[in-house]
Amino acid sequence: MSLNVENCIRCGSLFRKVRQPVCPNCLKKIDEEYEKCYKFMRKKENRNCNVHELSKETGVSLQQITMFILEGRLSIENNPNIEYACKSCGGPTRSGTLCPKCIGNIKKMAGYMQEDKQRNEELAEEERRSRSGFYQVGRDEPRKS
């Protein structure tokens, strides 16, 4: 029987992992941090805050706030100024892990890669056709009368 003992990714202490990669104490702290953010964001006077102000006022790290948003725990729908850092360029985004600019760049690269793949397949097909024409059986043999 495995006890599945691990180190907490947040505080480093040993604990018996059930589901979360954090110990029960850190899980409780994370839930408290969530409550602080949630309550702060619900107040009408705080609806125009940005993520830095939210972090400063609640004492919750930008990384943890971002995790709450990405996990769907914190909705930023009613907070138009809350943006967090894109995982690729660090620029602002309001959904997912990448900003619209990086998503556009990835789509462009994927398009270029698709074009290259298609071009290479066409060249390979042309080469296959040109090779097959040189070695047809009976072509180089003289005709018998």
C-alpha positions as CSV (number, residue, x, y, z in Angstrom):
1,M,0.0,0.0,0.0
2,S,1.4,3.4,-1.1
3,L,1.1,6.4,1.3
4,N,1.8,8.8,-1.5
5,V,3.9,11.2,0.6
6,E,5.1,14.4,-1.1
7,N,6.5,17.8,-0.4
8,C,4.1,20.7,-0.6
9,I,4.8,22.8,-3.7
10,R,4.1,25.9,-1.7
11,C,5.8,25.5,1.7
12,G,7.9,22.4,1.2
13,S,6.5,20.4,4.1
14,L,5.9,16.7,3.8
15,F,2.2,15.6,3.6
16,R,0.1,12.8,2.4
17,K,-1.1,13.8,-1.1
18,V,-4.7,13.0,-1.8
19,R,-5.6,15.3,-4.7
20,Q,-3.9,18.7,-4.3
21,P,-0.1,19.2,-4.7
22,V,-0.3,21.4,-1.5
23,C,-0.5,20.5,2.1
24,P,-3.8,21.0,4.1
25,N,-2.3,24.1,5.8
26,C,-1.4,25.7,2.5
27,L,-4.8,24.7,1.0
28,K,-6.5,26.5,3.9
29,K,-4.3,29.6,3.2
30,I,-5.1,29.5,-0.5
31,D,-8.9,29.3,0.3
32,E,-8.5,32.3,2.6
33,E,-6.6,34.2,-0.1
34,Y,-9.4,33.4,-2.6
35,E,-12.0,34.7,-0.1
36,K,-10.0,38.0,0.3
37,C,-9.9,38.5,-3.5
38,Y,-13.5,37.5,-4.0
39,K,-14.8,39.9,-1.3
40,F,-12.6,42.8,-2.5
41,M,-13.7,42.3,-6.2
42,R,-17.4,42.1,-5.3
43,K,-17.5,45.6,-3.8
44,K,-18.8,48.1,-6.3
45,E,-16.1,50.6,-5.5
46,N,-13.4,48.1,-6.4
47,R,-14.7,47.0,-9.8
48,N,-12.3,49.2,-11.7
49,C,-9.2,47.9,-9.9
50,N,-6.4,46.2,-11.8
51,V,-4.6,43.1,-10.8
52,H,-1.7,45.0,-9.1
53,E,-4.2,46.9,-6.9
54,L,-6.0,43.7,-6.1
55,S,-2.7,42.1,-5.0
56,K,-1.6,45.1,-3.0
57,E,-5.0,45.5,-1.2
58,T,-5.4,41.8,-0.4
59,G,-1.8,40.7,0.1
60,V,-2.3,37.9,-2.4
61,S,0.5,37.3,-4.9
62,L,0.0,38.1,-8.6
63,Q,0.7,34.4,-9.4
64,Q,-2.0,33.2,-7.1
65,I,-4.5,35.7,-8.4
66,T,-3.7,34.5,-11.9
67,M,-4.2,30.9,-10.9
68,F,-7.6,31.8,-9.4
69,I,-8.6,33.4,-12.7
70,L,-7.3,30.5,-14.9
71,E,-9.0,27.9,-12.7
72,G,-12.2,29.8,-13.1
73,R,-12.5,30.5,-9.4
74,L,-12.4,34.3,-9.9
75,S,-14.4,35.8,-12.6
76,I,-13.1,39.0,-14.1
77,E,-16.1,39.6,-16.2
78,N,-17.3,42.5,-14.1
79,N,-13.8,43.9,-13.6
80,P,-12.8,45.5,-16.9
81,N,-9.3,46.5,-15.7
82,I,-8.1,43.2,-14.5
83,E,-5.6,41.6,-16.8
84,Y,-2.8,39.2,-16.1
85,A,0.5,38.3,-17.8
86,C,0.7,36.2,-21.0
87,K,2.8,33.1,-20.4
88,S,4.7,33.8,-23.6
89,C,5.5,37.5,-23.8
90,G,4.3,38.8,-20.4
91,G,1.9,41.2,-22.1
92,P,-1.7,41.7,-20.8
93,T,-4.5,39.2,-21.4
94,R,-7.9,38.6,-20.0
95,S,-8.5,35.0,-21.0
96,G,-6.4,31.9,-21.4
97,T,-2.7,31.8,-20.9
98,L,-1.7,33.6,-24.0
99,C,-2.5,37.2,-25.2
100,P,-4.2,37.8,-28.5
101,K,-0.9,38.9,-30.1
102,C,0.8,35.6,-29.2
103,I,-2.2,33.5,-30.3
104,G,-2.1,35.4,-33.7
105,N,1.7,34.7,-34.0
106,I,1.1,31.0,-33.3
107,K,-1.6,30.8,-35.8
108,K,0.6,32.5,-38.4
109,M,3.4,30.0,-37.7
110,A,1.0,27.1,-37.9
111,G,-0.1,28.4,-41.3
112,Y,3.4,28.8,-42.5
113,M,4.2,25.3,-41.3
114,Q,1.1,23.9,-43.1
115,E,2.2,25.7,-46.3
116,D,5.7,24.3,-46.0
117,K,4.3,20.8,-45.5
118,Q,2.1,21.1,-48.5
119,R,4.9,22.4,-50.6
120,N,7.2,19.6,-49.5
121,E,4.6,17.0,-50.3
122,E,4.1,18.5,-53.8
123,L,7.9,18.5,-54.4
124,A,8.1,14.9,-53.2
125,E,5.3,13.9,-55.5
126,E,6.9,15.7,-58.5
127,E,10.2,14.0,-57.7
128,R,8.5,10.6,-57.5
129,R,6.8,11.2,-60.9
130,S,10.0,12.3,-62.6
131,R,11.9,9.3,-61.3
132,S,9.3,6.8,-62.3
133,G,9.5,8.1,-66.0
134,F,13.2,7.2,-66.4
135,Y,13.0,3.5,-65.6
136,Q,9.9,2.2,-67.3
137,V,10.3,-1.4,-68.4
138,G,10.7,-1.8,-72.2
139,R,11.4,1.8,-73.0
140,D,15.1,1.5,-73.6
141,E,14.9,-1.8,-75.5
142,P,14.8,-1.7,-79.3
143,R,11.6,-2.7,-80.9
144,K,11.6,-6.2,-82.5
145,S,10.1,-6.5,-85.9
